[in-house]
Amino acid sequence: MQDDLAQKKCIPCEGTTPPLVHSESNELLSHVNQWRMMENRYIEKTIHMKNFAEAIEFVNDVAKIAEKEGHHPDMCVFDYNKVKITLSTHAIKGLSENDFILATKIDEVLRDQ
C-alpha cells in the first residue's frame, strides 16, 4: 500500500470532500513510516537532521514535492536540527488521502538521504 500511495497524485480539494473517518485514517496511517495521528485531524512527524543546513535542505526538498503535488504541509525548524512536519487538508479541516500520499513521498526523500 505504501508503494500505491507513492504512485498517486494529490487531488485538489475545495472543501467538498468530507474528512476521512477514523477507521480510514487509521488504515492509511499503517502504511506510512512513523507518522502520528492527532485527533483524527492531522498527522505529524519530527525528523532529526545532522545540522541546520541539512534541516533547511530537507525543508526545501519537501517544498518542491509539495508544490508539485499542490498540497502543502506546515513545517517548523527548531533546536537547529529538527524539522516538524504537520499534514492536514486545510480546506476540510481534517485528513484526506492527500495527506498520506504526501507523507509517503516525504518518507521517500528521507530514505534517499
VENPE-V366730 format. One line per field, one symbol per residue. phi: phi as a letter, one per 30 degrees, with the letter a starting at -180 (. if undefined). A space follows every 10 residues. Layout:
phi: ???
//
This chain:
phi: .dddddddcd cebcjccddd dedddddddd cccicccchh cacbaccccd adeddddded dddddddddi bcdcbbcbhi bcbccbcace dchacbeedd ddeddddded ddd
//
